[in-house]
Amino acid sequence: MSGQSLTDRITAAQHSVTGSAVSKTVCKATTHEVMGPKKKHLDYLIQCTNEMNVNIPQLADSLFERTTNSSWVVVFKSLITTHHLMVYGNE
């Protein structure tokens, strides 16, 4: 499987419509592609942890929701993203 799946693209588009940039980035960081999360998505999420107007519980909920996916790739990338935020993000 190469590239983003149709499901990934639809989910990202739904988050774009609702105006949730954080949820959209979480979706893009945890796609079905068999490769690690892209650095630009991880950097954006780390930047979000340093801003005051970002809802951190929503970010955590978005990541947790992705861990319930049936695809092992999405779950693994969610855990990698969570670990990356815990190591490099703001407390």
SVG drawing of the C-alpha trace seen along z (x, -y; Angstrom):
<svg xmlns="http://www.w3.org/2000/svg" viewBox="-17 -31 29 35">
<polyline fill="none" stroke="black" stroke-width="0.4" points="0.0,0.0 1.6,-3.3 0.3,-6.8 -2.6,-7.9 -5.7,-5.7 -9.0,-7.1 -10.2,-6.7 -7.3,-8.9 -8.0,-11.6 -11.7,-11.7 -11.0,-11.8 -8.5,-14.7 -11.1,-16.5 -13.7,-16.2 -11.4,-17.7 -10.6,-20.5 -14.3,-21.3 -14.8,-21.3 -11.9,-23.7 -9.8,-21.4 -6.2,-21.8 -4.9,-19.7 -7.2,-16.7 -6.4,-17.0 -2.6,-16.9 -3.1,-13.9 -5.0,-12.2 -2.2,-13.0 0.5,-11.9 -1.2,-8.5 -2.1,-7.5 -2.1,-3.9 1.2,-4.4 3.8,-1.9 6.4,-4.5 6.9,-6.7 4.9,-9.9 6.2,-12.8 8.5,-15.3 6.4,-18.3 3.3,-16.8 5.3,-15.9 6.8,-19.4 3.4,-21.0 2.0,-19.0 5.0,-19.8 4.5,-23.5 0.8,-23.1 1.8,-21.9 3.6,-25.3 0.6,-27.4 -1.9,-28.6 -5.0,-28.5 -4.7,-24.8 -6.9,-22.3 -4.4,-19.6 -7.1,-17.2 -8.6,-17.3 -5.1,-16.5 -4.8,-13.5 -8.3,-12.3 -7.6,-12.4 -4.5,-10.3 -6.3,-7.9 -9.1,-7.6 -6.5,-6.6 -5.2,-3.8 -8.5,-2.1 -8.2,-1.7 -8.2,1.8 -4.9,1.1 -1.8,2.0 0.1,-0.7 -2.3,-3.5 -2.1,-2.2 1.8,-2.0 2.0,-5.5 -0.3,-6.9 1.9,-5.4 5.0,-6.8 3.4,-10.2 2.3,-10.1 5.8,-9.1 7.3,-11.9 5.0,-14.5 5.8,-13.2 9.5,-13.4 9.7,-16.7 6.5,-18.5 5.8,-21.0 4.6,-19.7"/>
</svg>
